[in-house]
Amino acid sequence: MHRSLAIGVVTPLLLLSACSAPSSGVSGAVAPMAGKRAEGRTGMVSASQQDAAQAGASILRQGGNAVDAAVATAFALSVVDPSQTGLGGGGAATVWMVKEQRADHLSFYGRSGERPEWAQPEPAAAGEDQAGRGAAVPGMVSGLLTLHAKYGALPLPQVMAPATRLAREGFIVSPLLSRTIASAAARVKLEPRAAALFMPDGQPLRPGERLVQPELAALLDLIAMAGADAFYRSAFAERLAYHVQSRGGLITLADMDAYRSTWMRPLCTTWRGYTVLGAPPPMGGAVVLEMLHLAEQSGLTRNASYTDQPATAASFAQLIRLAQADGQRWRGDPAVRPVPSNGMVHGSFAASRAGLLTAPLTDTVRAGDAWSAATAPAEGACAAIDPYRAPPRADAGAASSGDDAVASANASRADSSFTSHLSVVDASGNAVAMTTTVGVLFGSGVWTDGVWLNSVGRNFDAATRGTNRYSNSTMSPTMLLENGRVRLVVGAAGSQYIQPATAQVTVRMLAFGEDPAMALAVARGFRPVSRVADIQFGGVHAVLVTPDGRRIGAADPRRDGFAVAQ
């Protein structure tokens, strides 16, 4: 492959610091780095890569709604952010349609298949030749097409056109993508055809080079014309199943054919006068909503800030431990395992946990009994939204991880997930918060026809493992409404850091009144750097709608993200 440099804009990424002076409020906007903050009065897209955010904004300008823009952005991210998301991954989306006053949630995460080995632990000695064992049945294509079919306004080929163009004509490699390729070089090299694209001459693509993906472009064209069948019931599906099995995986052609996304009712609670919509299980939205309640009940939200107040910062750290312990216990696919997430997000449950915020610290945190609030009536405006209700309780053992005392160090896997989040609000006030992933960098390392297959099959554990079910996730696409209109669309990437990052920036924006760019950066005067290690932490992308109707988009400065106004 001839390696030619192309001229492109390279935006530095900011190293996050815990030291920050309080902001004077939304009206006193900070001076952000280029593209990390945008403001307008029509539509807004914030996503983890500039070309993808531009793709979504272009669909808004063509008359698309927030769902069209979100789907266009997610397909584009599958092209330009391949180490972290893609057609071989999956995700979840929380949706608000303002005219219908309708909230919805779509789960399209990776699923286990039909083979009995899914109920068994992964072999401890599984090496790179068994990389496929970590791959779950991918849901991305099903999810995006399902979401578009229900709420989209423009034809699918028009919505997908920006992604197909980016794959066919190529895009400029950023410093961060170059670094992620280098970081995962051993995994990328296992697939010779993929290595020829991402590591020509045996070296990672350099910043400024152009990445062209003809096989991915051809597949996107087929999906635009034939829909989900082109991915799940086709020669491509046969090749994917055959190849993943050759690498030790379990996915069958029948599993591909059987995959369907699932419409669910979102979690809902009230907080500081806002109606908060969160991602139900198997996603991790309950933890974010519980953190917001604990922040309010502890008095933390009445402070001006917390990064410069040690006692307040310690309180937030403790509430993170409490909520994540609850999330670690109450998890799993609710279709096969009762999960009382609606109890976790109820104010009465948070009240029962709030006293622990001032108790002496211990090495372990005992999870609370979320079933105690699972039958409580929906709070405030949530009743009209028809929120998630826990399936009937079976017994304590069936709903528990098997250990009430959860060590904080064990609340997440060591192999952090590298994820992608996007937030969209259109001119009418429709909104989408969507989080997607392929798991660790470049997923399982299995590559077929331009598609990296995810690694989220490794998210199952002893309590949740089994056949034909969604894997576990901390993804938390979140939305806050006020009087039936969206005020904040927010979410994050970064495995166990997703939930505390989402909760913290929500508190900063809506309790402390910080400008979104400041809430995400939490730093002033630090030298911009770009490191793969930095993106393990919660990379937040958000759109704030002010009371007077302004849309303020903000992109996490540690990633390649951009906020783009319509």
QUICOR-V847629 format. One record per backbone hydrogen bond with DSSP energy under -0.5 kcal/mol. CO is the residue of the C=O (numbers start at 1). NH is the residue of the N-H. If there is no record, write none. Layout:
BEGIN
co = [CO;CO]
nh = [NH;NH]
END
This chain:
BEGIN
co = [2;4;8;9;10;13;14;18;25;27;30;33;35;36;38;40;43;44;45;46;47;48;49;50;51;52;53;54;55;56;57;58;59;60;65;66;67;68;69;70;71;72;73;74;75;76;76;77;81;81;83;83;84;86;87;88;89;89;90;91;92;93;94;95;96;96;97;97;102;104;105;106;106;107;108;110;111;113;115;116;117;118;123;127;128;130;131;132;132;134;134;137;139;140;141;142;143;144;145;146;147;148;155;156;157;160;161;162;163;164;165;165;166;167;171;173;174;175;176;177;178;179;180;182;184;184;185;186;187;188;190;191;192;193;194;194;195;198;199;200;206;208;209;210;211;213;214;215;216;217;218;219;220;221;222;223;226;227;228;228;229;234;235;236;237;238;239;240;241;242;243;244;245;247;247;252;253;254;255;256;262;264;266;267;269;271;274;274;275;275;276;277;278;278;279;279;280;282;284;284;285;286;287;288;289;290;291;292;293;294;295;295;296;299;300;306;309;310;311;312;313;314;315;316;317;318;319;320;321;322;323;324;325;326;329;332;333;333;339;340;340;341;343;346;346;347;348;349;350;350;351;353;354;355;356;363;365;368;369;370;371;373;379;380;381;381;382;382;382;383;395;396;397;404;404;405;406;407;408;414;417;418;420;422;423;424;425;426;430;431;432;433;434;435;436;437;438;439;440;442;445;446;448;451;453;453;453;455;456;457;461;461;469;475;478;479;480;480;481;482;485;487;488;489;490;491;493;494;495;496;497;498;499;500;501;502;503;504;505;506;507;507;508;515;516;517;518;521;527;531;531;532;533;534;537;538;539;540;541;542;543;544;544;546;550;550;551;551;552;553;554;556;557;560;562;564]
nh = [4;210;10;11;12;529;16;20;28;29;32;36;563;555;553;551;566;425;564;423;562;560;53;54;55;56;57;58;59;60;61;62;64;63;69;70;71;72;73;74;75;76;77;78;79;79;80;81;84;85;442;443;438;89;141;454;139;140;437;108;435;106;433;104;98;431;101;102;97;95;264;93;108;262;91;471;137;468;118;119;120;466;126;130;131;133;134;135;250;457;458;111;143;144;145;146;147;148;149;150;151;152;159;160;161;164;165;166;167;168;169;170;170;213;211;208;178;179;180;181;182;183;184;185;187;188;189;190;190;191;192;195;196;197;197;198;199;205;202;203;209;6;173;212;171;217;218;219;220;221;222;223;224;225;226;227;229;230;231;232;233;238;239;240;241;242;243;244;245;246;247;249;248;132;133;256;257;258;259;259;107;105;388;278;276;274;271;276;277;481;269;479;267;280;285;286;283;473;287;288;289;290;291;292;293;294;295;296;297;298;300;301;299;302;303;309;313;314;315;316;317;318;319;320;321;322;323;324;325;326;327;328;329;330;331;334;336;337;341;343;344;345;346;349;350;351;352;353;353;354;355;356;357;358;359;408;406;370;372;373;374;376;382;383;384;385;385;386;387;386;399;400;400;367;406;407;365;410;411;416;419;438;436;434;46;432;44;429;426;96;424;94;422;92;420;90;455;418;443;445;447;453;451;448;444;445;446;458;459;460;464;465;112;284;490;277;487;488;275;485;482;545;480;543;478;541;539;497;498;500;501;502;503;504;505;506;507;508;509;510;511;512;514;519;520;521;522;17;15;534;535;535;536;537;539;540;493;556;491;554;489;546;552;549;546;552;40;553;544;38;542;559;14;50;47;45]
END
